[in-house]
Amino acid sequence: MTTPTRWAHRIRTLRAQLDEVAEVSWADPRWWGVTLTAAAAEVVPSAPSYLVSNADPASDTIIAWPVPAADPIALAVAQARAAAAALAELDGQLPDQPLRGALVVRPHAHLVAQLEAVVEFAIGRRRIRVDLASAGDEVIAAALTAALGDRPGLALPPGRGPVLLAVTVGDEALATARHAHRRAWTQHGGPWLGLGRCGDRVFVSTCHCVVDGYGHAWLAARIASRLAQATLAPAPGPALVAPAPVPTAVPLAIAYQALPAGGRGPRAAAWAYATALVLADRLGRAGSRFSPSLQVPVAPGRRDDPWRWRRRVVPALTSVAWDGDQPEPLPRFADRLRRQIGAEADGLGPASRLLAAGSALPVPLAWKRRAVAPGARPRWLDPISEVVGGRACVSLLPPAPDGAWATTPAPLLAASAPAQLGTRRDPRGGLVVTVTGSAVDGGDRAVTLSATGQLAAVADAVLAEIVAGATRAAG
């Protein structure tokens, strides 16, 4: 990656990049403090560090897909087996995202290796820990059934080291299912991967601190593929007590819509354009020449790099410009978005530069992550977060490289939290739009919206508006 070499030039170019997205108040010394610091630090040699998450609950995510009704205990055991196998298969396939480990939160969140398939099942009020390699399915199922009835059961081999994954036996609420892995947490940390069921779907919960959306989707597809091969007893099974919510849960309003198969379908620019217009209508522009800003995740690297989709994403910052009371036309917006995406893919966009500068700052990693992560930022950074974090994220997940997504019976439901959570000091909140399936080959597609704050109460209506707008924009 190369950056402009002179400090004054770096300041001017970073300022111009931000002015292309929002009406930044340069009379505010906070903006100058961030810009001057970033321009000085971005060229300092440093090892890249992941700043977007410190394993806080706001960075948890969920991917879900429908499955036939099945005995809940048999399903839970099958999910654990499928997940452990998928982790072993994909570990090492995602650059800078090792999978076989557990999170430790001090001094900053980081992964410690765990090569054994140590699983913790949450069933009723009980927690059952087992090493999958040392116990058969029937033995585990018997122990879970006994635990459900508060009866003594056969002691299971607990394995060594931290818990690798958590499985909830029972029906989770979709709004908080993305935190399921935290049922096996202690004050020191815990697994980053959870599994369970909500309604007619099974799900995989993860944390952004370990894996990005593309890796999460690939892992979910591998688990779905293995789960589809399992022979499960049909429902009903034993009566289950609904699991209590995870204490640190941050609920999301989630809406989902299948999209028509066939044809090309809206591309990223159409989805981003429609989302920006809905944000401007719902949250207002406050006299600005721009819509509220939003992020479009970008796979870094050259377009012909086969590994680029496996890397951690970097967000392209964008917005729709207004001319009086009219938004700019889609073609003009799409041209600018294409350029913004290209700059971030090359490491030269404003988000890439700010993140590079953050990595180079000589302060503890946990402090830097708190300045970036949703729900943890200090108040003085609110105007910077409003622009750089944005009010929305629009993500299109491409198919997995091994065709594993074809094994899921319907397009995936995928949800995560936006950069703005909706708080007492800023109740507006934000949203994330995630499109799954292929946007180009006419296959099955779906879109999920997850919302916070004022947008949460109208999530279904907001999604319908975005889908209609993207469809119109696509022609």
TORKE-725229 format. One line per field, with one value per residue (C-alpha): x negated, y, z negated. Coordinates in Angstrom, 1 decimal. Layout:
<recs>
east = X, ...
north = Y, ...
up = Z, ...
</recs>
This chain:
<recs>
east = 0.0, -1.2, -0.1, -0.8, -4.2, -3.9, -2.0, -0.2, 0.8, 2.1, 4.2, 5.7, 6.5, 8.1, 10.2, 11.3, 12.3, 14.4, 16.0, 17.1, 19.3, 20.6, 20.7, 18.0, 17.8, 14.2, 14.9, 15.0, 11.5, 12.3, 12.3, 8.9, 7.6, 8.6, 7.4, 4.0, 3.3, 4.4, 2.3, -0.8, -0.3, 0.9, -2.7, -4.3, -5.3, -3.2, -1.7, 1.9, 4.3, 8.1, 9.8, 13.5, 14.3, 13.1, 15.4, 18.2, 21.8, 22.6, 20.2, 22.0, 23.6, 26.1, 26.7, 29.7, 31.5, 34.6, 34.6, 37.3, 38.7, 36.5, 36.0, 34.2, 31.7, 30.7, 30.5, 28.2, 25.8, 25.8, 25.1, 22.2, 20.7, 21.2, 19.7, 16.6, 15.9, 16.4, 14.0, 11.3, 11.9, 11.9, 9.2, 6.4, 8.5, 9.3, 6.3, 5.8, 8.9, 7.9, 11.0, 10.0, 9.8, 11.7, 11.7, 9.9, 10.8, 7.8, 5.8, 7.6, 9.8, 7.7, 8.0, 6.2, 5.8, 8.2, 7.8, 10.1, 13.8, 14.9, 18.6, 20.9, 24.6, 27.1, 30.3, 32.8, 30.9, 28.0, 24.7, 23.2, 19.6, 18.2, 15.3, 17.0, 14.0, 14.5, 18.3, 20.8, 24.0, 26.2, 24.3, 24.4, 28.1, 28.8, 26.9, 28.8, 32.2, 31.3, 30.2, 33.5, 35.3, 32.8, 31.9, 28.4, 26.9, 23.7, 20.7, 19.3, 15.6, 15.2, 12.0, 9.2, 8.8, 11.5, 14.9, 14.7, 18.4, 21.7, 25.0, 28.4, 31.0, 34.3, 35.9, 34.0, 35.5, 34.3, 33.7, 30.9, 29.9, 26.7, 25.3, 25.9, 22.2, 22.0, 24.0, 20.7, 18.8, 17.1, 15.6, 12.5, 14.1, 15.4, 16.3, 16.9, 19.2, 22.7, 25.4, 29.1, 32.6, 35.1, 38.5, 38.2, 34.5, 31.2, 28.5, 24.8, 23.8, 20.3, 18.3, 16.7, 13.5, 12.8, 14.4, 16.0, 19.3, 17.9, 16.0, 19.1, 21.3, 18.8, 18.7, 22.5, 22.7, 20.3, 22.3, 25.5, 24.0, 23.0, 26.3, 28.3, 26.5, 27.4, 30.2, 32.4, 35.4, 38.5, 40.2, 41.6, 38.9, 38.9, 40.6, 38.0, 37.9, 37.2, 33.6, 33.3, 31.8, 28.0, 27.6, 25.4, 27.7, 28.3, 31.6, 32.0, 35.2, 34.8, 36.8, 36.3, 37.6, 37.0, 36.2, 37.5, 35.3, 34.2, 32.6, 29.6, 31.1, 30.1, 26.3, 24.5, 25.0, 28.7, 29.0, 26.8, 28.7, 32.1, 30.9, 29.5, 32.8, 34.8, 32.3, 32.7, 36.5, 36.7, 34.0, 33.7, 30.7, 30.8, 30.2, 27.2, 26.3, 25.9, 27.9, 26.7, 23.5, 23.3, 20.7, 20.3, 17.9, 15.1, 12.8, 9.3, 6.9, 6.8, 9.9, 8.0, 6.8, 8.5, 8.0, 9.5, 13.0, 11.5, 9.8, 11.3, 13.3, 12.7, 15.7, 16.2, 17.8, 20.5, 23.7, 26.2, 25.7, 28.6, 29.1, 31.7, 34.6, 33.6, 31.1, 28.4, 29.3, 28.2, 25.6, 23.7, 23.8, 22.8, 19.7, 18.6, 19.3, 17.2, 14.3, 14.7, 14.8, 11.7, 9.8, 10.6, 9.6, 6.3, 5.8, 6.1, 9.7, 10.5, 11.5, 8.3, 6.2, 8.0, 7.6, 4.0, 3.4, 5.2, 3.0, -0.1, 0.9, -1.2, 1.7, 3.2, 5.2, 8.2, 8.4, 8.2, 11.0, 13.2, 12.9, 14.2, 16.6, 20.4, 21.6, 18.2, 17.1, 16.5, 19.1, 16.6, 16.2, 19.9, 19.6, 16.8, 18.7, 21.8, 19.8, 17.2, 19.4, 22.5, 26.1, 26.2, 24.2, 25.1, 23.4, 23.7, 22.3, 20.9, 21.2, 18.7, 15.8, 16.6, 20.3, 21.3, 24.1, 26.0, 26.7, 28.9, 32.6, 33.2, 31.1, 29.4, 30.8, 27.8, 27.9, 25.5, 25.6, 25.1, 22.5, 25.2, 27.0, 29.7, 29.0, 30.6, 28.3, 28.8, 32.1, 32.1, 30.1, 29.1, 29.5, 27.7, 28.9, 27.4, 28.2, 27.4, 27.4, 26.1, 26.7, 25.7, 26.7, 30.5, 30.4, 32.3, 31.6, 32.8, 32.3, 32.2, 32.5, 31.4, 32.3, 31.8, 33.3, 36.2, 35.8, 36.4, 40.1, 40.6, 38.1, 40.5, 41.7, 38.2, 37.1, 40.1, 39.1, 35.5, 36.4, 38.8, 36.3, 33.5, 35.7, 36.7, 33.1, 32.0, 34.5
north = 0.0, 3.5, 6.8, 10.5, 11.3, 14.9, 15.6, 18.7, 16.8, 13.9, 16.3, 17.9, 14.5, 13.0, 16.2, 16.0, 12.4, 13.1, 16.2, 13.9, 12.0, 14.6, 18.2, 18.0, 20.9, 21.9, 24.6, 21.7, 21.1, 17.4, 16.9, 18.6, 16.6, 13.3, 14.4, 15.8, 12.7, 10.3, 12.1, 11.9, 8.3, 6.6, 6.3, 5.1, 1.4, -0.8, -4.3, -4.2, -4.7, -5.3, -2.2, -2.7, -5.1, -5.8, -8.8, -6.7, -7.9, -5.2, -7.0, -10.3, -11.6, -14.3, -16.3, -18.6, -20.9, -23.1, -26.8, -29.4, -29.9, -32.3, -33.6, -30.7, -32.7, -34.8, -31.5, -29.9, -32.8, -32.8, -29.1, -29.5, -32.2, -30.3, -27.1, -28.8, -30.5, -27.3, -25.4, -28.0, -27.8, -24.1, -23.1, -21.5, -20.7, -17.1, -14.8, -13.3, -15.1, -18.3, -20.2, -23.0, -21.0, -19.1, -15.5, -14.0, -10.4, -9.1, -7.0, -6.8, -9.4, -12.0, -15.7, -18.5, -21.8, -24.7, -27.7, -30.0, -30.0, -28.9, -28.0, -26.5, -27.2, -24.8, -26.7, -25.4, -24.0, -26.4, -26.2, -29.5, -29.5, -32.3, -33.2, -34.5, -36.7, -38.7, -39.3, -40.7, -39.0, -41.4, -40.8, -37.0, -37.1, -39.2, -36.7, -33.8, -35.5, -36.1, -32.5, -31.3, -33.2, -32.1, -35.8, -37.0, -38.3, -40.0, -37.8, -36.7, -36.1, -32.3, -32.1, -29.7, -26.0, -23.4, -24.0, -24.0, -23.6, -23.2, -24.9, -23.8, -26.5, -24.7, -22.0, -18.7, -15.3, -14.1, -10.6, -11.8, -15.1, -13.6, -13.7, -17.4, -18.2, -15.9, -18.5, -20.3, -17.1, -16.3, -13.0, -14.0, -14.7, -17.7, -19.1, -16.9, -19.5, -20.5, -22.6, -23.0, -22.8, -19.9, -20.9, -22.8, -21.9, -23.0, -20.4, -19.8, -16.9, -15.4, -12.4, -9.9, -9.9, -13.4, -13.6, -11.3, -11.8, -13.7, -16.2, -16.4, -17.3, -19.8, -21.5, -21.5, -23.1, -25.8, -26.5, -26.5, -29.0, -31.4, -30.9, -31.8, -35.2, -36.0, -38.4, -36.7, -38.0, -35.9, -33.7, -33.6, -34.2, -33.4, -30.2, -27.5, -24.3, -21.3, -20.1, -16.9, -14.0, -13.4, -10.7, -8.5, -8.9, -5.9, -6.7, -6.1, -5.7, -8.1, -8.2, -10.7, -10.9, -13.5, -11.9, -13.0, -15.6, -15.1, -12.1, -10.1, -8.5, -5.2, -4.6, -3.0, 0.6, 0.1, -1.3, 1.5, 4.2, 3.0, 2.7, 6.2, 7.6, 5.8, 7.0, 10.6, 10.3, 8.5, 10.3, 13.5, 15.4, 18.3, 20.7, 18.8, 18.4, 14.6, 11.7, 10.2, 8.3, 4.6, 1.8, -0.7, -3.5, -4.0, -7.0, -5.6, -6.4, -6.7, -8.0, -11.0, -12.0, -15.3, -14.7, -11.2, -12.3, -14.3, -11.3, -9.0, -6.3, -2.6, -0.2, 2.2, 5.4, 6.9, 8.9, 10.3, 13.9, 16.3, 19.2, 21.4, 19.0, 16.3, 13.4, 12.9, 10.3, 6.7, 6.6, 9.5, 7.9, 4.6, 6.1, 7.7, 4.6, 2.5, 4.9, 4.9, 1.1, 1.0, 3.3, 1.2, -2.0, -0.4, 0.8, 4.5, 5.3, 7.3, 4.3, 2.4, 5.4, 6.1, 2.4, 2.3, 5.4, 3.8, 0.7, 2.9, 4.9, 4.0, 3.4, 0.1, -1.8, -2.0, 1.8, 2.1, -0.5, 1.4, 4.5, 2.6, -0.2, 0.5, 1.1, 1.8, 5.1, 8.1, 10.9, 13.4, 11.1, 11.3, 13.7, 11.6, 8.3, 9.9, 10.2, 7.4, 4.8, 6.0, 5.3, 2.1, -0.7, -2.3, -5.7, -8.3, -11.7, -13.5, -17.3, -19.5, -20.6, -24.3, -24.1, -24.9, -22.4, -24.5, -26.9, -24.5, -24.9, -21.2, -18.0, -17.2, -14.8, -12.6, -9.9, -7.8, -4.5, -1.1, 1.4, 3.5, 1.4, 3.9, 5.3, 7.9, 10.6, 9.5, 7.6, 7.5, 4.3, 2.7, -0.3, -3.1, -4.4, -7.8, -9.4, -13.2, -15.4, -14.6, -11.1, -12.1, -15.7, -15.6, -17.9, -17.6, -14.4, -12.8, -9.6, -9.1, -5.8, -5.4, -2.1, -0.2, 2.9, 4.6, 2.4, -0.8, -0.2, 0.1, -2.5, -4.3, -1.1, 0.1, -3.1, -3.0, 0.6, -0.3, -3.4, -1.4, 1.4, -1.0, -2.8, 0.5, 1.7, -1.6, -1.0
up = 0.0, 0.8, -0.7, 0.1, -1.2, -2.5, -5.6, -4.3, -1.2, -3.2, -5.3, -2.2, -0.5, -3.6, -4.1, -0.5, -0.9, -3.9, -2.3, 0.5, -2.0, -4.4, -5.3, -7.9, -10.3, -10.0, -12.6, -15.1, -16.5, -17.0, -13.2, -12.9, -15.7, -14.1, -10.6, -11.7, -13.8, -11.0, -8.4, -10.7, -11.8, -8.6, -7.2, -10.4, -9.9, -12.1, -12.2, -11.2, -14.0, -13.9, -15.5, -14.7, -17.6, -21.1, -21.4, -22.9, -22.5, -19.9, -17.5, -17.6, -14.4, -13.3, -10.1, -10.0, -7.6, -7.7, -8.6, -9.1, -12.6, -14.6, -18.1, -19.8, -21.7, -18.6, -16.6, -19.2, -19.2, -15.4, -15.3, -17.7, -15.5, -12.3, -13.8, -15.2, -11.8, -9.9, -12.1, -11.5, -7.8, -7.4, -10.0, -8.1, -5.0, -6.1, -6.3, -9.8, -11.1, -12.9, -13.9, -16.4, -19.6, -22.3, -23.2, -26.2, -27.0, -28.9, -28.3, -24.9, -23.2, -21.5, -20.5, -22.4, -20.6, -21.3, -19.1, -21.1, -20.3, -23.8, -23.7, -26.3, -26.0, -27.6, -28.4, -30.9, -33.9, -33.4, -31.5, -30.2, -29.1, -27.0, -24.7, -21.6, -20.7, -24.0, -24.0, -21.5, -20.4, -22.3, -25.5, -25.1, -24.3, -27.4, -29.6, -28.1, -28.6, -32.2, -32.7, -31.3, -34.0, -36.7, -37.1, -37.7, -34.5, -33.3, -33.8, -30.5, -29.7, -30.0, -27.9, -28.5, -28.0, -27.0, -25.5, -21.7, -20.9, -22.7, -21.8, -23.1, -23.4, -23.1, -21.0, -21.0, -20.3, -16.9, -18.3, -20.6, -19.1, -17.8, -21.4, -21.9, -22.2, -25.3, -27.3, -27.9, -28.8, -32.1, -33.2, -31.4, -28.0, -26.2, -22.8, -19.8, -18.0, -19.1, -17.6, -18.3, -16.9, -16.6, -15.2, -12.0, -11.5, -12.9, -13.4, -13.8, -16.1, -15.9, -16.9, -14.5, -16.6, -15.2, -11.8, -9.2, -7.5, -4.5, -6.7, -8.9, -5.9, -4.6, -8.0, -8.2, -4.8, -5.8, -9.0, -7.0, -4.5, -7.3, -9.2, -6.1, -6.0, -9.7, -10.4, -13.0, -14.8, -13.8, -16.3, -18.9, -21.4, -25.1, -26.3, -26.7, -28.8, -26.7, -27.4, -29.4, -27.4, -27.6, -30.3, -28.0, -25.0, -22.6, -20.9, -17.2, -15.2, -12.3, -9.0, -6.2, -2.7, 0.1, 3.4, 6.8, 8.5, 12.1, 13.8, 12.7, 9.5, 7.9, 7.5, 4.6, 5.9, 6.2, 2.7, 1.2, 3.2, 2.0, -1.6, -1.6, -0.3, -3.0, -5.7, -4.4, -4.5, -7.8, -9.8, -7.8, -6.3, -8.7, -5.9, -4.6, -1.0, -1.7, -3.0, -6.3, -5.4, -5.1, -4.7, -1.9, -3.0, -0.5, 0.1, 0.1, 2.9, 6.6, 8.4, 9.8, 6.3, 5.5, 1.7, 1.5, 0.5, -2.4, -4.0, -6.5, -4.8, -5.0, -4.6, -1.7, -3.1, -0.8, -0.7, 1.8, 2.7, 3.0, 5.4, 3.8, 2.9, 5.4, 4.9, 7.5, 10.1, 9.6, 12.4, 10.9, 7.4, 8.8, 10.5, 7.3, 5.3, 7.8, 7.3, 3.5, 3.4, 5.6, 3.3, 0.3, 2.1, 2.8, -0.8, 0.2, -0.9, -4.0, -6.1, -5.1, -6.0, -9.3, -10.3, -9.3, -11.4, -14.3, -14.1, -14.3, -17.3, -20.4, -22.8, -24.1, -21.5, -23.9, -24.0, -20.2, -19.8, -22.3, -20.1, -17.1, -18.4, -18.6, -22.1, -23.6, -22.0, -24.1, -23.6, -22.2, -19.1, -18.2, -15.2, -13.8, -14.3, -12.6, -9.4, -9.5, -11.2, -9.3, -9.9, -7.8, -6.3, -3.0, -2.4, 0.4, -0.5, 2.5, 2.9, 1.0, 3.2, 2.8, 3.6, 0.1, 0.0, 2.5, -0.3, -2.3, -1.5, -1.2, -1.1, -4.4, -7.0, -8.1, -10.7, -12.7, -14.6, -12.9, -14.1, -15.8, -18.3, -19.4, -22.8, -25.1, -23.8, -20.1, -19.8, -16.0, -15.7, -12.4, -10.2, -8.4, -5.0, -4.0, -0.7, -0.4, 2.6, 6.0, 7.5, 11.0, 11.9, 11.3, 8.3, 5.1, 3.1, -0.1, -2.1, -5.8, -7.6, -11.3, -13.0, -16.2, -17.8, -16.0, -13.0, -15.0, -15.4, -11.7, -10.5, -8.2, -6.5, -6.1, -4.5, -2.1, -1.1, -0.5, 1.6, 3.7, 4.1, 5.1, 7.6, 9.2, 9.3, 11.0, 13.7
</recs>
